[in-house]
């Protein structure tokens, strides 16, 4: 079977001699690949499968078709989905009010001494607070580098400042985050903390899972099971 432009066709021949009975056909579908999250392989997509009697034809004139023909009325069904390996970071307290500001840093740490495949990608910063709830993107964070910003700069259109929390969803594994809160100029008060790594939600349940696959139930299809991280610093 040859895959062309992401599509492959398999044909079964029915040798049943009973003209009054259609035989049923049961077949399996499997996927095989060498996963490489660092190069985004395999590509992110949903695979579908459908079946129909053959040969198919669009000819509607019976006299013009001297052999049996069939119309393809099948419906494609989803069989598996390749999703990105992610890291989700929780920054539980962030503020730019009352003369304070918060600096955040997100590092892509797949570049290491252990031979890990470097991974890069963007992060979506999801802000939750009384003054503002919404999302802002980051530039691509390359493996071995850090994205650094001030919340006052990122949310400079929030009137009166922002206080709340932020969840960063990074499209690469092994992201880690740090926040530093201080009065302007860090002259009197300052504190810092590490962002928490939130486990990926599973593919079969909504919300956060307590003990999901390390890279999420759906992400395990993408070949990153047992390579992610769980809740912690």
BELDAQUI-V403819 format. One line per field, one symbol per residue. burial: b if it has 24 or more other C-alpha atoms within 12 Angstrom, else e. Layout:
burial=???
This chain:
burial=eeeeeeeeeeeeeeeeeeeeeeeeeeeeeeeeeebebbebebeeeeeeeebeeeeeeeeeeeeeeeeeeeeeeeeeeeeeebbbbbbbbbbbbbbbbeebbbbbbbbbbbeeeeeebbbbbbbbbbbbbeebeeeeebeebbbbbbbbbbbbebbeeeeebbbbbbbbbbbbbbbbbbbbbbeeeeeeeeeeebbbbbbbbbeeeeeeeeebbbbbbbbbbbbbbebbbbbee
